[in-house]
Amino acid sequence: MNIVQVYRLFPTEADCILHIERVRWQGKPLCPYCGSDRSTPMPKESRHHCNNCKTSFSATVNTIFHHAHLPLQKWFVAISQILNAKKGIAARQLGRDLEVNKDTAWFMAMRIRRAMKEHPEQRALLHGIVEVDETDVGGKPSKQNRRDDEAPHNKRGRETKKVPIVGAVERGGKFVTRAVKNVKAKTFARVHPRARSGGR
């Protein structure tokens, strides 16, 4: 998904919230604090009120978007930019794309990359047509760190020592990402058995 598609599919904050709710709860909100499915919608605030523990919550609780104080649309664009950047993306460049400062862009990138590697929802199966593509995450090594006897020059692409990240997206639905050892076809199949590679 590119920037144009993000703005077309999620033109408002409410659209972003509805997408997160659909992916996370699939029509049945669960309280992230007590696990109860008894809640009352609060449409004006894009939140829900738990009838069990009497706490209000939104779909962003316990996600990378929680307490971020940034429009969700910018988060969606950031995810798109990081997934589509074949050689990684610098915080300054991401900040320019999102119209935020480099520290905010760095904070967002760190949350997104951490979620790629650690989020438990990565293990959930996708359904229907699933497409997969990969990118490499990591910065360009500094001169003093170029100590590879087999490759004295700084290589690019698949020959680098960057971390390969595979993303699988369900058409019209959710997506998962995972850090992998390589980007061979067998690895793609492990991410999801029905996955179809998007190629480079």
HUJO-V512778 format. One record per pair of residues at least 12 apart in sequence whose ideal C-beta (glycine too) atoms are under 7 Angstrom apart, sorted by the first residue. I is the first residue (numbers start at 0). J is the second residue. Records with the same first field share a line. If there is no record, write none. Layout:
I = J, J
//
This chain:
0 = 79
1 = 79, 83
2 = 76, 79
5 = 72, 75, 76, 79
9 = 72, 75
12 = 70, 71, 72
13 = 45
15 = 71, 72, 75
16 = 45, 58, 71
19 = 58, 59
20 = 58
22 = 172, 173
23 = 58
24 = 58
28 = 47
30 = 49, 51, 52, 54, 56
31 = 56, 60, 61
32 = 49, 52, 54, 56
33 = 49, 51, 52
35 = 49, 51, 52
37 = 50, 51
38 = 50
41 = 55
45 = 57
63 = 110, 111, 114
73 = 97
74 = 107
76 = 96, 97
77 = 93, 97, 107, 111
78 = 111
80 = 93, 96
81 = 108, 111
82 = 134, 166
84 = 134
85 = 134, 135
86 = 135, 155
87 = 135, 136, 137, 138, 161
90 = 104, 105, 108
93 = 108
112 = 136
115 = 164, 176, 177, 178
116 = 178
120 = 175
121 = 175, 176, 177
123 = 175
125 = 167, 169, 173, 175, 191
126 = 169
127 = 169, 170
128 = 170
129 = 167, 168, 169, 191, 193, 194, 195
130 = 168, 194, 195, 197
131 = 165, 166, 167, 187, 190, 191, 194, 195, 196, 197
132 = 166, 196, 197
133 = 163, 164, 165, 182
134 = 164
135 = 159, 161, 162, 163
136 = 161, 162, 164
137 = 161, 162
139 = 153
140 = 153
157 = 182
162 = 178
163 = 179, 181, 182
164 = 176, 178
165 = 177, 179, 182, 186, 187, 190
167 = 190, 191, 194
177 = 190
184 = 196
//
